[in-house]
Amino acid sequence: MQCLNPQCSVTLGSRSVVFRKRNAFFCSACHPDEGDDWREPLPCQICGRLVRTYRRYVAPVVYVCGRKCKVRHNTIHRSESRSRSLIVSHCKLCGDAFTSLRKTACYCSKTCKQKAYLRRCGIPSIEDCLRDRRCLFCLKIFSPLGKNAIYCSDTCRQQAYRRRRALKPFDNFDHCNRDV
């Protein structure tokens, strides 16, 4: 770190006292005011270099000697404040215990979260869809292979289609009654 006095070319080493006035740093030979306007030197919290601050300004909470030490201190402080402990809680859907970084976590996994959402919306789960149901054509109870199955077999599906087709009125006879 260089002294801010333009006539001085002293590099402030680790053993020299740094006089800090706002963001200006001076060596002990050319600091602006000597006397009661400066506080007693305190060590930098990062590198240990002695730092004297200007008394007219509010005393700094963190004593650092320069920008590099300030950035290093902020990085350390930020990582300490972000480190959180794991919280043990129970899933609202399945009841299993799980750990989370957030206090507000309610579900142990994305699967439980999705199932709870579908339950709140009134959408049946896949287990509910695959329960035994009654065939719409022959009225037998069957276990569906998919969630949209309404007939027990292809035979019932085809017969239902033929019955619907036979009951459907023919409304397009215009092509037969043309006057040529």
Backbone hydrogen bonds in HBPLUS format (Angstrom, degrees):
<---DONOR---> <-ACCEPTOR-->    atom                        ^
c    i                          cat <-CA-CA->   ^        H-A-AA   ^      H-
h    n   atom  resd res      DA  || num        DHA   H-A  angle D-A-AA Bond
n    s   type  num  typ     dist DA aas  dist angle  dist       angle   num
A0012-LEU N   A0001-MET O   2.67 MM  11  5.33 156.6  1.72 172.0 176.1     1
A0003-CYS N   A0010-VAL O   3.24 MM   7  5.93 149.0  2.34 170.5 177.9     2
A0004-LEU N   A0025-PHE O   3.04 MM  21  5.99 150.3  2.13 159.2 168.4     3
A0008-CYS N   A0005-ASN O   3.09 MM   3  5.34 144.4  2.22 107.0 117.4     4
A0018-VAL N   A0050-LEU O   2.93 MM  32  6.22 173.8  1.94 153.5 154.4     5
A0052-ARG N   A0018-VAL O   2.81 MM  34  6.18 163.8  1.83 165.3 169.5     6
A0019-PHE N   A0026-PHE O   3.00 MM   7  5.06 173.9  2.00 150.5 151.5     7
A0026-PHE N   A0019-PHE O   2.90 MM   7  5.06 154.5  1.97 142.2 150.5     8
A0020-ARG N   A0052-ARG O   2.78 MM  32  6.02 174.9  1.78 174.7 176.0     9
A0021-LYS N   A0024-ALA O   2.94 MM   3  5.20 163.3  1.96 150.5 156.0    10
A0024-ALA N   A0021-LYS O   2.93 MM   3  5.20 160.9  1.96 126.2 131.4    11
A0055-ARG N   A0037-ASP O   2.63 MM  18  5.12 173.0  1.63 153.8 151.7    12
A0039-ARG N   A0053-THR O   2.89 MM  14  5.55 172.5  1.90 169.6 172.1    13
A0042-LEU N   A0051-VAL O   2.94 MM   9  5.32 162.6  1.98 142.3 142.6    14
A0051-VAL N   A0042-LEU O   2.71 MM   9  5.32 156.8  1.77 144.0 151.2    15
A0044-CYS N   A0049-ARG O   2.66 MM   5  5.18 142.7  1.79 137.3 149.5    16
A0048-GLY N   A0044-CYS O   3.06 MM   4  4.53 134.7  2.27 113.4 124.7    17
A0045-GLN N   A0063-TYR O   2.81 MM  18  5.90 162.7  1.84 171.4 168.4    18
A0070-LYS N   A0066-GLY O   2.98 MM   4  6.16 147.5  2.09 144.1 154.3    19
A0071-VAL N   A0067-ARG O   2.84 MM   4  6.07 162.1  1.87 157.2 160.6    20
A0072-ARG N   A0068-LYS O   2.97 MM   4  6.14 159.9  2.01 145.0 151.1    21
A0073-HIS N   A0069-CYS O   2.84 MM   4  5.97 155.2  1.90 142.6 149.5    22
A0074-ASN N   A0070-LYS O   2.90 MM   4  6.12 161.8  1.94 149.3 154.2    23
A0075-THR N   A0071-VAL O   2.96 MM   4  6.15 154.4  2.03 148.3 155.1    24
A0076-ILE N   A0072-ARG O   3.06 MM   4  6.30 161.3  2.09 147.6 152.1    25
A0077-HIS N   A0073-HIS O   2.85 MM   4  6.04 168.8  1.87 155.9 159.5    26
A0078-ARG N   A0074-ASN O   2.85 MM   4  5.87 157.6  1.90 144.4 150.7    27
A0079-SER N   A0075-THR O   3.07 MM   4  6.23 161.4  2.11 146.4 150.9    28
A0080-GLU N   A0076-ILE O   3.03 MM   4  6.26 149.8  2.12 147.6 156.0    29
A0081-SER N   A0077-HIS O   2.98 MM   4  6.20 153.9  2.05 147.1 154.0    30
A0082-ARG N   A0078-ARG O   3.02 MM   4  6.17 140.3  2.19 143.3 153.7    31
A0087-ILE N   A0100-SER O   2.73 MM  13  5.21 169.5  1.74 157.0 160.8    32
A0100-SER N   A0087-ILE O   2.83 MM  13  5.21 147.4  1.94 140.4 151.2    33
A0089-SER N   A0098-PHE O   2.91 MM   9  5.65 165.8  1.93 168.2 172.4    34
A0098-PHE N   A0089-SER O   2.83 MM   9  5.65 160.6  1.87 167.7 171.4    35
A0091-CYS N   A0096-ASP O   2.85 MM   5  5.40 163.1  1.88 151.9 156.2    36
A0095-GLY N   A0091-CYS O   3.04 MM   4  4.61 130.5  2.29 111.7 124.5    37
A0092-LYS N   A0106-CYS O   3.00 MM  14  5.91 150.9  2.09 154.5 163.7    38
A0113-LYS N   A0109-SER O   3.14 MM   4  6.36 155.3  2.20 142.2 149.6    39
A0114-GLN N   A0110-LYS O   2.91 MM   4  6.08 156.7  1.96 147.1 152.6    40
A0115-LYS N   A0111-THR O   2.93 MM   4  6.17 160.7  1.96 151.2 156.7    41
A0116-ALA N   A0112-CYS O   2.97 MM   4  6.10 157.7  2.02 145.9 151.5    42
A0117-TYR N   A0113-LYS O   3.06 MM   4  6.28 151.7  2.14 141.3 149.1    43
A0118-LEU N   A0114-GLN O   2.94 MM   4  6.22 163.4  1.97 153.8 157.6    44
A0119-ARG N   A0115-LYS O   2.94 MM   4  6.10 150.8  2.02 143.3 151.8    45
A0120-ARG N   A0116-ALA O   2.93 MM   4  6.15 152.8  2.00 145.1 152.1    46
A0121-CYS N   A0117-TYR O   2.98 MM   4  6.25 148.9  2.08 147.5 156.1    47
A0123-ILE N   A0118-LEU O   2.95 MM   5  5.16 141.8  2.10 158.5 157.3    48
A0122-GLY N   A0119-ARG O   3.23 MM   3  5.13 147.1  2.35  95.3 105.0    49
A0128-ASP N   A0125-SER O   3.09 MM   3  5.24 119.6  2.47  97.8 112.0    50
A0129-CYS N   A0125-SER O   3.02 MM   4  6.37 148.4  2.12 145.6 155.2    51
A0130-LEU N   A0126-ILE O   3.04 MM   4  6.18 141.7  2.19 142.6 151.0    52
A0133-ARG N   A0142-PHE O   2.93 MM   9  5.62 160.8  1.96 161.9 163.3    53
A0142-PHE N   A0133-ARG O   2.76 MM   9  5.62 162.1  1.80 167.1 171.3    54
A0135-CYS N   A0140-LYS O   2.74 MM   5  5.35 163.0  1.77 156.0 160.5    55
A0139-LEU N   A0135-CYS O   3.07 MM   4  4.64 132.1  2.31 118.1 127.6    56
A0136-LEU N   A0150-ILE O   3.17 MM  14  6.22 159.7  2.21 162.4 168.5    57
A0157-ARG N   A0153-SER O   3.14 MM   4  6.39 158.5  2.19 143.1 149.4    58
A0158-GLN N   A0154-ASP O   2.89 MM   4  6.08 158.6  1.93 150.2 154.9    59
A0159-GLN N   A0155-THR O   2.93 MM   4  6.15 163.2  1.96 153.7 158.5    60
A0160-ALA N   A0156-CYS O   2.93 MM   4  6.03 156.4  1.99 147.2 153.7    61
A0161-TYR N   A0157-ARG O   3.04 MM   4  6.23 152.8  2.12 141.3 148.9    62
A0162-ARG N   A0158-GLN O   2.92 MM   4  6.20 160.0  1.96 151.1 156.0    63
A0163-ARG N   A0159-GLN O   2.93 MM   4  6.12 154.9  2.00 145.9 152.8    64
A0164-ARG N   A0160-ALA O   2.97 MM   4  6.20 160.9  2.01 149.0 153.9    65
A0165-ARG N   A0161-TYR O   2.92 MM   4  6.10 154.9  1.99 148.0 155.6    66
A0166-ALA N   A0162-ARG O   2.88 MM   4  6.06 150.3  1.97 145.3 152.8    67
A0167-LEU N   A0163-ARG O   3.10 MM   4  6.27 150.6  2.19 146.8 153.8    68
A0168-LYS N   A0164-ARG O   3.15 MM   4  6.18 122.7  2.50 136.4 149.7    69
A0176-CYS N   A0173-PHE O   3.06 MM   3  5.56 150.8  2.15 112.8 121.2    70
